[in-house]
Amino acid sequence: MKEKEIGFAEDFKNFILSVIIFTSGEMLALPLITTITTIFAKKEKKSLYLGFQGLAEGLGWASAPVFGGIVLDNFIKNPISMWGIITIPGILTFLIFLKCVKINEKKFFK
């Protein structure tokens, strides 16, 4: 009897490799989020922007297991729909980020 696979990992070594890659991505991305937030913020409102960014990040960490569990429970038999639902917030975030960069383009590319 074949054991259950976790993602694309067929054995424990591949699972550990996946965790290392994912964790490395987080270690690179999370400080970058703070840096981008300070670039967007006006000098007198940096603490407000960083506080809001921390609030949004905390709410995401707190609510993700609940919403992820709901999506997983409802769409486990239809992975294309599940990944489609998971992808929507990422695409929306990307579009908002592009809009913000366009608005602040002069500030980024001096």
N, C-alpha and C positions, 0 to 999 in steps of 0.2 A: 504494500500500500504506500503510495507516494504521500509525503508530508506536504502540508500547505506551503505555498510560496508566499513570500512577502514582497510585493511589488514585482520587480524583475529578478530578485535574488532567489536562486534555486538552492543555495546552500548558505551556511553561516558565514563563510569567507566573503561571499558577494554581498551579504547583508551588512557586514561590518564595513566593507569598502563603500557601500552606499551611504551609510551613516557618516563616515569620515568626509565624503564629498559634500554631503548636505551641510554638515557642521562647518566645513571650511567656507562654503558659500555664505552661511549666516555670519561667520566671523568677518568676512570681507564686506558684506552688505550693510550690517547694522551700524557700524561707525560712519559709513558713507551717508546713511539717512540723516544722521545728526549734522554732518557737514553740509549737506544740501539744504537742510532746514536753516542753518545759520547764514547761508548764502542768500536765501530768499528773504530772510527777515531784515527789516529796517533796523538800524543800530539801536534805536531806543525801544524796540519791541522784541529783541532777541529772546529774552526770558519768557515772554508770552508765547512766542512761536515754539520754543523748545518745550514748554510746559504742555501745550496742546499736542505736540508731536508725541510726547511721553504718554499723555492720556489716550490718544488714539492707538498707540502701540500696546498699551496695557489692556485696553478694551479688546483689541484684536487677540492678544494672548489669552484673555479670559473667555471670550466667546467662541473662539475657533473650535475647541473640542465639542461644544454643544452643537454648533451648526454643522461641523464636519461629521459628527455622529448621525445627525438627522439625514444629511445627504447620503452617507454611506448606507444607512439602514434602508432608505427608500430606493436607492439606485444601484445596489450591489450587483444585481443581475443584468444591468444595462450600463456597462462601463463608459460607453461613448457619451451617454447623457450625463453621467456623473462627472466626467472630465470637462464636459461642456459647461456645466454649472460651476465647477471649480475655476474654470478659465475666465468667466465673465468678470469677476472683481479685478483680476489681474489686468485684463484689457482696459477696463474703465480707469484703473489707476494709471496705466501707461498713457492713456489719452489725456487725462488731467495733468500728468507730469509734462507731456509735450506742450500743452497749452500754457502752463506756468513757465516753461523754458522760453517759449515764444514771447511771452509778456516781458520776461526779465532778460531777454537776449543780450541787451547792451551791458547788463551787469555781469553776465557770465563771460562774455568775450570782449574784454576791454583791450 
